[in-house]
Amino acid sequence: MVNGNEAIIDARQTVFRVQKFADGSVHNVTTSVLQQETWVKTANGWKLRSVGSEREQSTIVDEN
């Protein structure tokens, strides 16, 4: 939704990483979240103002 110089969007972030656990084992970990972001148009382009309303969070370990 755009209102003048402000835009509110839903953005999904997904991150994959290889993580070493406390027991020394190494695992593939994928995390994901759907969040609401507020962006403001400035003279230098769009800038992120805030992030909130995080939902649909998930963490998956060693999925093939």
C-alpha positions in Angstrom: 0.0 0.0 0.0 1.5 3.4 -1.1 0.3 6.6 0.6 2.3 9.6 -0.7 6.0 9.1 0.3 5.3 6.1 2.5 4.8 2.4 1.5 3.7 -0.4 3.7 4.5 -3.9 2.4 4.4 -7.5 3.5 7.9 -9.1 3.0 8.9 -12.7 3.4 12.5 -13.3 4.4 14.1 -16.8 4.0 17.7 -17.4 5.2 19.7 -20.6 4.8 22.8 -21.2 6.9 25.1 -24.0 8.1 25.2 -23.9 11.9 27.3 -25.7 14.4 25.3 -26.8 17.4 26.4 -26.9 21.0 27.2 -30.6 20.8 29.6 -30.0 17.9 27.3 -31.3 15.2 26.8 -29.3 12.0 23.3 -28.8 10.5 21.6 -27.1 7.6 19.1 -24.5 9.1 16.5 -22.6 7.1 14.5 -19.8 8.9 11.6 -17.8 7.4 9.3 -15.0 8.5 6.6 -12.8 7.0 6.8 -9.3 8.3 5.3 -5.8 7.7 7.8 -3.2 6.5 7.3 0.6 6.3 9.4 2.4 3.7 9.8 6.1 3.2 10.7 7.8 -0.1 13.6 10.3 0.4 15.7 12.4 -1.9 18.2 9.5 -1.9 15.7 6.8 -2.6 13.5 4.5 -0.5 14.6 3.9 3.1 13.4 1.4 5.6 11.6 3.1 8.5 10.4 0.1 10.6 9.7 -3.6 10.7 6.8 -5.2 12.7 4.0 -7.6 12.7 6.3 -10.7 12.4 4.3 -13.8 11.7 4.5 -17.2 10.0 7.9 -17.8 11.5 9.5 -21.1 10.9 12.8 -22.9 11.5 13.7 -26.1 9.7 16.8 -28.2 10.5 18.2 -30.6 7.9 15.4 -30.6 5.4 16.3 -32.3 2.1 
